[in-house]
Amino acid sequence: MNWDAIGAVGEVAGAIAVFLTLLYLTVQVRHSRRLIESQVTKSSYDQFASVLGVMGSSPQVCDLMVRGFHSMGDLTEAEQFQFGNVMFLGLNALEHRFKQSDDLARDPDVPMLREVAKLWLDHPGGQAFWRQNRTAFSADFTTWLNQQRN
């Protein structure tokens, strides 16, 4: 019996086992990353859907948002507070989705994010809200959002 040959076979078998284990772990990590990304994206959409649900939950809230978009000054103090809360929730949902993107230039959702941002901030009331509250959002998101509006 040649112990050197048996040792060499054992080393080769060990190397193959290590390689297969690394290959398996690579596949598992990729799968886990895709699953987590999918869950985060779904969370972003769920968050924004809940904001739209609040806006569409009653004719009164919808009317408040339309009037608020036209001019926050025409709202009562309580209505301004409610309008501000819905605006904050909506922009917070956008920021959440913005932050999860690794590469905005290649992200397929960026055109949608841009359009939603314009929809919310291209009205006098949305602009007034943004001027008063933009410091509540991250600097990166604020910079990006200001670029999208220009």
Residue pairs with C-beta under 8 A, 6 or more apart in sequence:
37 100
40 100
41 97
41 100
41 109
43 96
44 93
44 96
44 97
44 100
45 97
47 89
47 92
47 93
47 96
48 90
48 93
48 94
48 97
48 116
50 89
51 86
51 89
51 90
51 93
54 61
54 86
54 89
55 61
55 62
55 65
55 86
56 62
61 82
61 86
64 75
64 79
64 82
64 83
65 83
65 86
67 74
67 75
67 79
67 125
68 75
68 79
68 80
68 83
68 87
68 125
69 123
69 124
69 125
69 126
70 123
70 124
70 125
71 124
71 125
71 128
72 80
72 83
72 124
72 125
72 128
72 129
73 128
75 83
83 125
83 129
84 129
84 133
87 120
87 126
87 129
87 133
88 133
88 136
90 116
90 120
91 117
91 120
91 130
91 137
91 145
92 137
94 113
94 116
94 117
94 120
94 141
94 145
95 137
95 138
95 141
97 109
97 113
98 104
98 113
98 140
98 141
98 144
99 138
99 140
99 141
101 107
101 109
101 110
104 110
104 144
113 148
114 148
117 145
117 148
117 149
118 148
118 149
120 126
121 127
121 130
121 145
121 149
122 149
130 145
134 142
135 142
137 145
